[in-house]
Amino acid sequence: MATKIPATMPLDKHFLPENQLLLNAVGEGIYGFDLNGNAVFINPAAERMTGWKNEELLGKNIHNCHHHSHADGSHYPQEDCPIYNTLKDGIAREITHDVFWRKDGSSFPVYYSSTPVYRDNKLIGVVAIFRDISIQKQTEQSLRHALAQVQALSEQLASENHYLQAELADKTGDVDISGGSAVIRHMIQQLHMVANTDSTVLICGENGTGKELVARNLHQLSRRKDKPMISVNCAAFSASLLESELFGHEKGAFTGATSQRKGRFELAHQGTLFLDEVAELSLEAQSKLLRVIQEQSFERLGGSETIKVDIRLVAASHHDLLKRVEQGLFRMDLYYRLNVFPIQVPPLRARLGDMPELVSHILHTLNRKLGKKIRGVSQKGLKKLMTYSWPGNVRELQNILEREAILSQTDILHIHAMPTHHLQTQTAASPLQTLAEAEAQHIEQTLKQLNWRISGANGAANVLGVPPSTLRSRMKKLGITRQITRAC
């Protein structure tokens, strides 16, 4: 709004004496300009903010003192200055993104307005009112930074939720390992020993033995249990897609990469990353995995930024990794990096004594899943389960019980549909073994499951129900010697 001045009062007299007392008291800086752009009035607030004194600027071009450069230091021509433009066209202006320069050479962000001053409807000058908005700018910058952090955390949580929902889709959340057999007790003892370290663990075992369940127990026992455990099945992706899954990618990294995506390593930061079927990794992916283990850092596909992570790596495989190293399919250096603490998951046929507890646990889960109230398995049915060889291990047991539960009309399962070809094969092969051969095979299998421990509570002698001295004697007689153990 234009300021009207009495016709008899020149511009500099407009501020004296009563009006000047008021203008001197306000907190905003105030400059008065004549038509030549020279200063005719400067209030104390302007002096305090800029460091320029009244006597230093009166009658001078203020633009050359406090408005000569943009924030980046580039030249600010006087003809572009909104204050001087108001002197030309008489149009009031408000500027919110600009800086004024102090006498000491520093600058500060300002909000200012330039208002034309008229006398007898004739433009005679301009009044500029400004205030230092440094605190406001700092607050805005802090809020933007906080918002960026919140957005980044939101994106991370959304990504983690996506993966975790997928991980939990077919899981009950129960991570208890069922069974009290010696081999299971030995495995649980190993889990407790290694859980609160950051050592890499390699879980070995046949398909269907529950390697992922062991990995989840390991995570729950660790100090990282409050952070996510992110799983990836290395056999479920092609070589190119697997690298994207593990390390993430930048927008445009490959055809179809329409946005940036975080990989599993990044999502597992401060938590646990479980690589199932790690033997299926391509040699190129193995090389990148080795670097991450060594340096705890990586780059997304198509990116150059190095991302630091803190993860606990757990890998699993049903393959003999050392054999794959010999075949040139697996890097030897990666094998030794993964094989820091191997844990062997026993097959179901080596822990048949756990069958009743396993069945009870699985039925409890199935009742929730299928909405049934099955109390147990008949004695005859349990006997069938106990005499089967279980090539598919616990997974096969789960499938058989689920199928029977779906078909059952009672609260007791009778196990009608047991596979028979495995039993027939086993029966046909039995007569080809002598009693000594069968005994030797049984003793050797037990020793392997217990890592060749003979005595003690978790030793083979205790499991087989004989004194350690008797077991050693039988081993010597049957020619059983310890073989070099090769993980996986």
C-alpha positions in Angstrom: 0.0 0.0 0.0 1.4 3.4 -1.0 2.4 5.8 1.8 0.7 9.2 1.5 2.9 12.2 2.7 1.6 15.7 3.2 2.5 18.0 0.3 4.5 20.3 2.6 6.7 17.5 4.1 9.8 16.3 2.2 10.6 12.6 2.4 13.3 12.9 5.1 11.0 15.1 7.2 8.3 12.5 7.0 10.1 10.6 9.8 10.6 13.5 12.2 10.1 14.0 15.0 7.2 12.0 16.5 7.1 9.4 13.7 10.8 8.8 14.0 10.4 7.9 17.7 7.9 5.2 16.7 10.1 3.9 13.8 13.1 3.8 16.0 11.3 1.5 18.4 10.2 -1.2 16.0 12.2 -4.4 15.6 12.2 -4.5 11.8 14.9 -2.7 9.8 13.6 0.3 7.9 15.3 2.2 5.0 14.0 5.3 3.3 15.2 6.0 -0.3 14.9 9.0 -2.5 14.3 8.8 -6.2 18.0 8.3 -6.9 18.1 5.3 -4.6 20.1 7.0 -2.0 19.4 6.5 1.7 17.5 9.3 3.5 16.5 7.3 6.7 17.9 4.3 8.6 16.4 3.1 11.9 18.4 1.6 14.7 17.1 -2.0 14.0 18.6 -1.8 10.5 21.9 -0.7 12.0 22.0 -3.6 14.4 21.2 -6.1 11.7 23.6 -4.9 9.1 26.4 -3.4 11.1 26.2 -0.3 8.9 25.8 3.0 10.8 23.3 5.7 9.9 26.1 8.2 9.1 27.9 5.7 6.9 24.9 5.2 4.6 22.9 8.4 4.5 23.0 9.9 1.0 24.6 6.8 -0.4 23.4 3.9 -2.6 22.5 1.2 -0.1 22.2 -1.5 -2.7 26.0 -1.4 -3.2 26.5 -2.0 0.5 24.0 -4.7 1.5 22.4 -6.0 -1.7 25.3 -6.3 -4.1 25.4 -10.1 -4.4 23.1 -13.1 -4.4 23.4 -15.7 -1.7 25.8 -17.7 -3.8 28.1 -14.7 -4.2 27.1 -13.9 -7.8 26.6 -10.3 -8.8 23.2 -8.7 -8.1 22.7 -5.8 -10.6 21.0 -2.8 -9.2 18.5 -2.8 -12.1 17.3 -6.2 -10.9 16.7 -5.1 -7.3 13.0 -5.1 -6.4 13.5 -1.9 -4.2 14.9 0.1 -7.1 12.2 -1.3 -9.5 9.6 0.1 -7.1 11.3 3.5 -7.6 10.7 3.1 -11.3 7.2 1.8 -11.5 5.7 2.6 -8.1 4.6 -1.0 -7.6 4.9 -2.4 -4.0 6.8 -5.7 -3.7 7.3 -8.4 -1.1 10.4 -10.6 -1.3 10.8 -13.8 0.8 13.9 -15.5 -0.6 16.9 -13.0 -0.6 19.9 -12.1 1.5 21.3 -8.8 2.8 25.1 -8.4 3.4 26.5 -7.1 6.6 29.4 -4.7 6.9 31.6 -7.6 8.0 31.0 -9.4 4.7 28.6 -12.0 6.1 25.0 -12.3 4.9 21.7 -13.2 6.4 18.3 -14.3 4.9 15.7 -11.6 4.9 12.0 -11.0 4.3 11.4 -7.5 3.0 8.9 -5.2 1.3 9.4 -2.2 -0.8 6.6 0.4 -0.6 6.3 3.5 -2.8 6.0 6.9 -1.1 3.9 9.6 -2.8 3.4 13.3 -2.3 0.7 15.0 -4.2 0.2 11.8 -6.1 3.8 12.1 -7.3 6.3 9.3 -6.4 9.1 10.8 -4.3 10.8 7.7 -2.8 10.5 4.2 -1.3 10.4 2.7 2.2 11.9 -0.7 2.6 11.1 -2.8 5.7 13.0 -6.0 6.4 13.6 -8.6 9.1 16.2 -11.2 9.7 14.7 -14.7 9.2 17.8 -16.8 10.0 16.1 -18.7 12.8 13.0 -19.3 10.6 15.3 -20.6 7.8 17.2 -22.9 10.2 13.9 -24.2 11.6 12.6 -24.9 8.1 15.9 -26.6 7.2 15.7 -28.7 10.4 12.1 -29.6 9.6 13.0 -30.6 6.0 15.9 -32.7 7.3 13.6 -34.3 9.8 11.0 -34.9 7.2 13.6 -36.5 4.9 14.6 -38.8 7.7 11.0 -39.7 8.5 10.4 -40.3 4.8 13.5 -42.5 4.6 12.5 -44.5 7.7 9.0 -44.8 6.4 10.3 -46.2 3.1 12.5 -48.6 5.0 9.7 -49.7 7.2 7.4 -50.1 4.2 10.0 -52.3 2.5 10.7 -54.3 5.6 7.0 -54.8 6.1 6.7 -56.0 2.5 9.4 -58.6 3.0 8.3 -59.6 6.5 4.7 -60.0 5.4 5.9 -62.3 2.7 8.2 -64.2 5.2 5.4 -64.6 7.7 2.7 -65.5 5.1 3.2 -69.3 5.7 4.5 -69.2 9.2 2.9 -69.2 12.6 5.5 -67.2 14.3 6.4 -70.1 16.6 10.1 -70.7 16.5 10.4 -73.5 19.0 12.3 -76.6 17.9 10.4 -79.7 18.9 12.2 -82.8 20.2 14.3 -84.0 23.0 16.5 -86.5 21.3 20.3 -86.3 21.9 21.0 -85.0 18.4 18.4 -82.2 18.8 19.7 -81.3 22.3 23.2 -81.2 20.8 22.1 -78.9 18.0 20.2 -76.5 20.4 23.4 -76.4 22.6 25.3 -75.2 19.5 22.7 -72.6 18.8 23.0 -71.2 22.3 26.8 -71.1 22.1 26.9 -69.1 18.9 23.7 -67.0 19.1 25.1 -63.9 20.8 28.2 -63.7 18.6 28.3 -62.0 15.2 30.0 -65.1 13.7 28.7 -66.3 10.3 26.8 -69.6 10.7 26.4 -72.3 8.0 23.4 -74.5 8.5 23.7 -77.9 6.8 21.1 -80.6 6.3 18.9 -82.4 3.9 15.9 -80.8 2.2 12.9 -80.6 4.6 14.9 -80.8 7.8 13.9 -77.3 9.0 17.1 -75.3 8.3 15.1 -72.0 8.2 13.5 -72.8 11.5 17.0 -73.3 13.0 18.0 -69.9 11.5 15.0 -68.2 13.0 15.8 -69.7 16.4 19.3 -68.5 16.1 18.0 -65.0 15.4 15.6 -65.0 18.3 18.3 -66.1 20.7 20.7 -63.3 19.5 20.9 -59.7 20.7 19.6 -58.7 17.2 16.2 -60.3 17.9 14.5 -56.9 18.0 15.7 -56.1 14.5 14.4 -57.8 11.3 15.5 -61.2 10.0 15.4 -61.0 6.2 15.4 -64.2 4.2 16.1 -64.9 0.6 16.0 -68.2 -1.2 18.9 -68.0 -3.6 17.4 -70.8 -5.7 14.3 -68.8 -6.4 15.8 -66.1 -8.6 17.9 -65.9 -11.8 21.5 -64.7 -11.4 20.7 -61.1 -12.5 17.5 -60.8 -10.4 19.2 -62.3 -7.4 21.8 -59.6 -7.3 19.0 -57.0 -7.4 17.3 -58.8 -4.5 20.4 -58.9 -2.4 22.0 -55.5 -3.2 19.0 -53.4 -4.5 19.1 -51.2 -7.6 19.0 -47.6 -8.7 16.3 -46.3 -11.0 17.2 -47.1 -14.6 19.8 -49.7 -13.6 18.2 -52.2 -16.0 15.1 -52.6 -18.1 12.1 -52.5 -15.7 13.9 -50.7 -12.9 11.5 -47.8 -12.7 12.4 -46.7 -9.2 15.1 -47.1 -6.6 14.8 -50.3 -4.6 16.6 -51.4 -1.4 18.1 -54.9 -1.4 17.8 -57.5 1.3 21.3 -56.6 2.7 20.1 -53.0 3.3 16.9 -54.1 4.9 18.7 -56.4 7.2 20.9 -53.6 8.6 21.5 -54.3 12.3 19.6 -57.6 12.0 20.1 -61.0 10.4 20.2 -61.9 6.8 19.4 -65.6 6.0 20.6 -66.9 2.7 18.8 -70.2 2.0 20.3 -72.5 -0.6 23.5 -70.4 -0.8 25.1 -72.9 -3.1 22.8 -71.6 -5.9 24.5 -68.2 -6.0 26.2 -67.4 -9.3 30.0 -67.0 -9.1 29.6 -63.3 -9.7 27.1 -63.0 -6.9 29.5 -65.1 -4.7 32.2 -62.6 -5.4 30.0 -59.7 -4.3 28.8 -61.6 -1.3 32.4 -62.2 -0.2 33.1 -58.5 -0.4 30.1 -57.6 1.7 31.1 -60.2 4.4 34.7 -58.8 4.4 33.9 -55.0 4.3 30.3 -54.9 5.4 29.6 -52.6 2.5 28.2 -52.7 -1.1 26.7 -50.7 -4.0 23.3 -51.0 -5.4 23.1 -52.2 -9.0 23.6 -49.1 -11.2 24.8 -47.0 -8.3 28.2 -45.7 -7.1 27.3 -44.9 -3.5 28.9 -47.3 -1.0 26.4 -48.4 1.6 27.6 -49.5 5.0 25.7 -52.3 6.7 25.9 -54.1 10.0 24.4 -57.6 9.6 24.7 -61.1 11.0 24.9 -63.5 8.1 23.4 -67.0 8.3 23.6 -69.3 5.3 22.1 -72.7 4.6 22.5 -75.4 2.0 21.6 -79.1 1.4 24.6 -79.4 -0.9 28.1 -80.5 0.0 29.7 -77.1 -0.5 33.3 -78.5 -0.4 32.4 -80.9 -3.2 31.0 -77.9 -5.2 34.3 -76.1 -4.5 36.1 -79.0 -6.0 33.8 -78.9 -9.0 34.5 -75.2 -9.6 30.9 -74.2 -8.7 31.6 -72.5 -5.4 34.4 -70.1 -4.4 36.8 -71.6 -1.9 37.4 -68.3 -0.1 33.6 -67.8 0.3 33.3 -71.4 1.6 35.7 -70.7 4.4 34.1 -67.3 5.1 30.7 -69.0 5.5 31.9 -72.1 7.3 32.9 -70.3 10.5 30.4 -72.2 12.7 28.7 -75.1 10.9 25.5 -76.5 12.4 24.2 -79.9 11.2 20.4 -80.3 11.2 19.7 -84.1 11.6 17.3 -85.9 9.3 14.0 -87.1 10.7 15.1 -90.7 10.4 17.9 -90.0 12.9 15.4 -88.7 15.5 12.4 -90.9 15.3 12.1 -90.7 19.1 10.9 -87.1 18.6 8.0 -88.2 16.5 5.2 -87.9 19.2 6.3 -84.4 20.1 6.7 -83.4 16.5 3.3 -84.7 15.6 1.7 -82.9 18.5 3.4 -79.6 17.5 2.4 -79.9 13.9 -1.3 -80.8 14.7 -1.5 -77.8 17.0 -0.5 -75.6 14.1 -2.8 -77.4 11.7 -5.8 -76.9 14.0 -5.3 -73.2 13.8 -4.7 -73.2 10.1 -7.6 -75.5 9.2 -10.0 -74.6 12.0 -10.1 -78.2 13.3 -9.9 -79.8 16.8 -7.7 -82.9 16.1 -6.4 -84.3 19.4 -3.8 -86.7 18.1 -2.8 -89.7 16.0 -3.9 -93.2 16.6 -1.4 -95.7 18.0 -1.5 -97.6 14.7 -1.0 -94.5 12.8 1.9 -93.4 15.0 3.5 -96.8 14.5 3.3 -96.2 10.7 5.0 -92.8 11.1 7.7 -94.4 13.3 8.6 -97.1 10.7 8.8 -94.9 7.7 12.2 -93.8 6.3 11.2 -90.1 5.7 13.2 -89.1 2.7 11.4 -85.7 2.7 12.1 -85.2 6.5 9.9 -82.9 8.6 8.4 -81.2 5.6 7.1 -84.5 4.3 5.7 -85.3 7.8 3.9 -81.9 7.8 2.4 -82.6 4.3 1.1 -86.1 5.3 -0.4 -84.8 8.5 -2.1 -81.9 6.7 -3.5 -84.1 4.0 -4.9 -86.5 6.7 -6.3 -83.7 8.7 -8.2 -82.3 5.7 -9.7 -85.7 5.0 -10.4 -86.7 8.6 -14.0 -86.5 10.0 -12.9 -87.3 13.6 -10.6 -85.8 16.1 -8.1 -88.7 15.8 -6.0 -89.2 12.7 -5.5 -92.8 11.5 -2.9 -92.2 8.8 -4.3 -94.0 5.8 -2.1 -92.6 3.0 1.5 -93.4 3.9 3.8 -93.7 0.9 4.9 -97.3 0.5 7.6 -97.3 -2.2 10.3 -96.1 0.2 9.4 -98.9 2.7 9.5 -101.5 -0.1 12.9 -100.2 -1.2 14.2 -100.4 2.3 12.8 -103.9 2.9 14.2 -105.1 -0.3 17.7 -103.7 0.5 17.8 -105.1 4.0 18.5 -108.8 3.2 21.7 -107.7 1.3 23.3 -106.6 4.6 24.7 -108.8 7.3 24.0 -108.1 10.9 27.5 -106.7 11.4 27.1 -104.5 8.4 23.8 -103.1 9.6 25.3 -102.5 13.1 28.3 -100.8 11.6 26.1 -98.6 9.5 23.9 -97.6 12.4 26.8 -96.8 14.7 28.5 -94.7 12.0 25.4 -92.8 11.2 24.9 -92.0 14.9 28.5 -90.9 15.3 28.2 -88.6 12.3 25.1 -87.0 13.7 26.9 -86.3 17.0 30.1 -85.1 15.4 31.9 -88.3 16.5 31.4 -87.6 20.1 31.5 -90.9 22.0 31.1 -90.2 25.7 29.1 -87.7 27.7 25.4 -86.8 27.9 25.4 -85.9 24.2 27.7 -88.7 23.1 26.9 -91.7 20.9 27.3 -94.2 23.7 24.5 -92.6 25.6 22.3 -92.5 22.6 23.0 -96.1 21.7 22.6 -97.2 25.3 26.0 -98.8 25.8 29.1 -97.9 27.9 31.7 -95.8 26.0 34.3 -98.6 26.4 31.9 -101.1 24.7 31.2 -98.7 21.9 34.9 -98.2 21.3 35.4 -101.9 21.3 32.6 -102.4 18.7 34.0 -99.6 16.5 37.4 -101.3 16.5 36.0 -104.7 15.7 33.8 -103.4 12.9 36.5 -101.2 11.5 34.8 -97.9 12.1 37.1 -95.0 12.0 36.4 -91.3 12.0 36.3 -89.6 8.6 37.3 -86.0 7.9 34.2 -84.0 8.4 33.2 -81.8 5.5 30.6 -79.1 6.2 27.5 -79.4 4.0 
